[in-house]
Amino acid sequence: MGRHQERFEPLGGHDHDGFWGPTTSTIDWCERNYVVSWYIAEFWNTISNLTYVLVGLMGIFQAYKHRYETRFVLIGVGIMIVGFGSSAFHGTLLFEFQMADELPMMWSIMVWNYAMFLMESTTTDKKHTVTAILCASYAVIYSILHVYFEFTLTFQLNFALMILISGFILHKNCCEQTGRSFIPFVVIRKRLPSEHYNPIEISNFSTHGGMYSAAITATWAFRLLRLLNNKS
């Protein structure tokens, strides 16, 4: 029996056959398959998600430049891994690479929440150890369940919940405006299928990767503003 697949493709056009064969993923996102290239299932999603790699490198560079703790380096590494995994998933639409996209997303957001939750504590604080164990345990347990049960909607809701937690942490640690503007954007973005935010398809272009890249950039900008406010 084949996997049930959720589809959020544009209403117009049709899919083509391609290099990687029939799709085995549990979800098919945002654009028609193999329209631009025989070798890449979702061309624009694949290319745009590579911007994660650049953003991750920027984060790692800033962490070393300002001598941040290892947890901030791990945030950059996580974003890079998500970029490679997400590009592999959208390029092939195979279940194995879907896991290479979604599992790093979950691990990365847990590292992010860990770093944000302990923003005001010291490296010797026992909360670091306890929080790290809790975050890692949650990520491990969820990863096992996710691979076994092949979640789709549950993954999206779970990831959205983790980002909502990030928004509340930002609200607490940074400023009220940051948290209020971050949370509604994420909720709206996670719940709208592609046809709602990409009604006009131009050469099968999708804003999927661009929207996530903008969210990452905005979050880094919030962090920069906080540093500037502290200096002033």
C-alpha positions as CSV (number, residue, x, y, z in Angstrom):
1,M,0.0,0.0,0.0
2,G,1.3,3.4,-1.0
3,R,1.6,6.3,1.4
4,H,-1.2,8.8,1.7
5,Q,0.0,12.1,0.2
6,E,-1.3,15.6,0.9
7,R,-1.0,17.9,-2.1
8,F,-0.8,21.7,-2.0
9,E,0.1,22.3,-5.7
10,P,-1.1,25.2,-7.8
11,L,-4.5,24.7,-9.4
12,G,-3.3,25.2,-13.0
13,G,-0.9,23.0,-15.0
14,H,0.1,19.4,-14.5
15,D,3.0,17.4,-13.1
16,H,5.7,15.8,-15.4
17,D,7.7,12.6,-15.0
18,G,11.2,13.1,-13.8
19,F,14.6,11.7,-12.9
20,W,13.7,10.6,-9.3
21,G,10.6,8.6,-10.4
22,P,7.3,8.5,-8.6
23,T,7.0,10.6,-5.4
24,T,7.1,8.7,-2.1
25,S,6.8,11.7,0.3
26,T,3.7,12.2,2.4
27,I,3.3,15.8,1.1
28,D,3.7,17.6,-2.2
29,W,4.3,21.3,-1.9
30,C,3.6,24.4,-3.8
31,E,4.6,23.9,-7.4
32,R,4.1,21.5,-10.3
33,N,6.7,18.7,-10.5
34,Y,9.6,18.5,-13.0
35,V,8.3,21.5,-15.0
36,V,11.6,23.4,-15.1
37,S,14.1,20.5,-15.0
38,W,14.0,16.8,-15.6
39,Y,16.4,16.3,-12.6
40,I,14.7,18.6,-10.0
41,A,11.1,17.9,-8.9
42,E,10.3,21.4,-7.5
43,F,12.9,23.6,-9.1
44,W,12.1,26.9,-7.3
45,N,11.6,25.4,-3.9
46,T,14.9,23.6,-4.3
47,I,16.9,26.6,-5.3
48,S,15.4,29.1,-2.9
49,N,15.9,26.7,0.1
50,L,19.6,26.8,-0.5
51,T,19.5,30.4,0.9
52,Y,19.3,28.7,4.3
53,V,22.9,27.6,3.8
54,L,24.0,31.2,3.4
55,V,22.0,32.4,6.4
56,G,23.5,29.6,8.5
57,L,27.0,30.5,7.5
58,M,26.3,34.1,8.4
59,G,25.1,33.0,11.8
60,I,28.2,30.8,12.4
61,F,30.4,33.7,11.4
62,Q,28.7,36.1,13.7
63,A,28.9,33.6,16.6
64,Y,32.6,33.2,16.2
65,K,33.2,36.9,15.5
66,H,31.4,38.0,18.8
67,R,32.6,34.9,20.7
68,Y,29.2,33.6,21.4
69,E,28.6,30.3,23.1
70,T,28.5,27.0,21.3
71,R,24.7,27.0,21.3
72,F,24.7,29.9,18.9
73,V,27.1,28.1,16.6
74,L,24.7,25.2,16.6
75,I,21.8,27.4,15.5
76,G,23.8,28.3,12.4
77,V,24.7,24.7,11.8
78,G,21.1,23.6,12.2
79,I,19.9,26.2,9.7
80,M,22.5,25.0,7.2
81,I,21.5,21.4,7.6
82,V,17.8,22.4,7.1
83,G,18.8,24.2,3.9
84,F,20.6,21.1,2.4
85,G,17.8,18.7,3.6
86,S,15.0,20.9,2.4
87,S,16.6,21.3,-1.0
88,A,17.1,17.5,-1.2
89,F,13.4,16.9,-0.3
90,H,12.0,19.4,-2.8
91,G,14.4,18.3,-5.5
92,T,13.3,14.6,-5.2
93,L,10.0,14.4,-3.3
94,L,11.2,11.1,-1.8
95,F,10.3,10.1,1.7
96,E,13.9,9.6,2.8
97,F,14.8,13.1,1.9
98,Q,11.5,14.4,3.4
99,M,12.9,13.1,6.7
100,A,16.2,14.8,5.9
101,D,14.2,18.0,5.8
102,E,11.7,17.7,8.6
103,L,13.8,16.1,11.3
104,P,16.5,18.8,11.1
105,M,13.7,21.4,11.2
106,M,12.6,19.9,14.5
107,W,16.1,19.6,16.0
108,S,17.0,23.1,14.8
109,I,13.9,24.7,16.4
110,M,14.7,22.9,19.7
111,V,18.3,24.2,19.6
112,W,16.9,27.7,18.9
113,N,14.4,27.5,21.8
114,Y,17.1,26.1,24.1
115,A,19.4,29.1,23.3
116,M,16.6,31.6,23.5
117,F,15.2,30.3,26.8
118,L,18.6,30.6,28.5
119,M,19.5,33.9,26.9
120,E,19.9,35.6,30.3
121,S,21.5,32.7,32.2
122,T,25.2,31.9,32.5
123,T,27.0,28.9,31.0
124,T,27.5,27.4,34.5
125,D,23.8,27.6,35.3
126,K,22.3,24.2,36.0
127,K,19.3,25.2,33.9
128,H,21.5,24.7,30.8
129,T,21.9,21.0,31.5
130,V,18.3,20.4,32.5
131,T,16.9,22.4,29.5
132,A,19.3,20.7,27.1
133,I,18.3,17.2,28.3
134,L,14.6,18.1,28.0
135,C,14.9,19.6,24.5
136,A,17.1,16.7,23.3
137,S,14.7,14.1,24.8
138,Y,11.7,15.7,23.2
139,A,13.5,15.8,19.8
140,V,14.6,12.2,20.0
141,I,11.2,10.9,21.0
142,Y,9.4,12.9,18.4
143,S,11.9,11.9,15.7
144,I,11.3,8.2,16.3
145,L,7.5,8.7,16.3
146,H,7.6,10.9,13.2
147,V,9.6,8.3,11.2
148,Y,7.4,5.4,12.3
149,F,4.0,7.0,12.0
150,E,4.9,9.3,9.0
151,F,3.1,12.4,10.4
152,T,2.0,15.2,8.1
153,L,-0.5,17.5,9.8
154,T,0.9,16.5,13.2
155,F,4.4,17.6,12.2
156,Q,3.1,20.9,10.9
157,L,1.1,21.6,14.1
158,N,4.0,20.5,16.3
159,F,6.5,22.7,14.4
160,A,4.1,25.6,14.6
161,L,3.8,25.1,18.3
162,M,7.6,25.2,18.7
163,I,7.7,28.4,16.8
164,L,4.9,29.9,18.9
165,I,7.1,29.1,21.9
166,S,9.9,30.9,20.2
167,G,7.6,33.9,19.8
168,F,6.7,33.9,23.5
169,I,10.4,33.6,24.4
170,L,11.2,36.6,22.1
171,H,8.3,38.5,23.7
172,K,9.8,37.8,27.2
173,N,13.5,38.3,26.5
174,C,13.5,41.0,23.8
175,C,10.6,43.3,23.5
176,E,6.8,43.3,23.3
177,Q,6.7,44.4,19.7
178,T,9.0,41.6,18.6
179,G,6.8,38.8,20.1
180,R,3.6,40.3,18.9
181,S,4.7,40.7,15.3
182,F,6.5,37.3,15.1
183,I,3.7,35.0,16.3
184,P,0.8,36.1,13.9
185,F,3.2,35.9,10.9
186,V,4.1,32.3,11.7
187,V,0.5,31.2,12.3
188,I,-0.7,32.7,9.1
189,R,2.2,31.4,7.1
190,K,1.9,27.8,8.4
191,R,-1.8,27.5,7.8
192,L,-2.2,28.9,4.3
193,P,-1.7,26.5,1.4
194,S,0.4,27.7,-1.5
195,E,-2.5,28.9,-3.7
196,H,-3.4,31.6,-1.1
197,Y,-0.1,33.3,-1.1
198,N,1.0,32.5,-4.7
199,P,-2.2,33.0,-6.7
200,I,-0.4,34.0,-9.9
201,E,2.1,31.4,-11.1
202,I,4.9,32.8,-13.1
203,S,7.1,30.1,-14.6
204,N,6.0,27.9,-11.7
205,F,7.8,30.2,-9.3
206,S,6.9,29.6,-5.6
207,T,7.5,31.9,-2.6
208,H,7.9,29.0,-0.2
209,G,11.6,29.3,0.3
210,G,11.5,33.1,0.2
211,M,8.9,33.3,2.9
212,Y,11.0,31.1,5.3
213,S,14.2,33.0,4.4
214,A,12.5,36.2,5.2
215,A,11.3,34.8,8.5
216,I,14.9,33.8,9.4
217,T,16.3,37.1,8.3
218,A,13.7,39.0,10.4
219,T,14.5,37.0,13.4
220,W,18.2,37.7,13.1
221,A,17.3,41.4,12.6
222,F,15.3,41.3,15.9
223,R,18.4,39.9,17.6
224,L,20.6,42.7,16.1
225,L,18.2,45.4,17.2
226,R,18.3,44.0,20.7
227,L,22.1,44.1,20.7
228,L,22.1,47.7,19.5
229,N,19.6,48.7,22.1
230,N,21.8,47.2,24.8
231,K,24.8,49.1,23.6
232,S,22.8,52.4,23.7
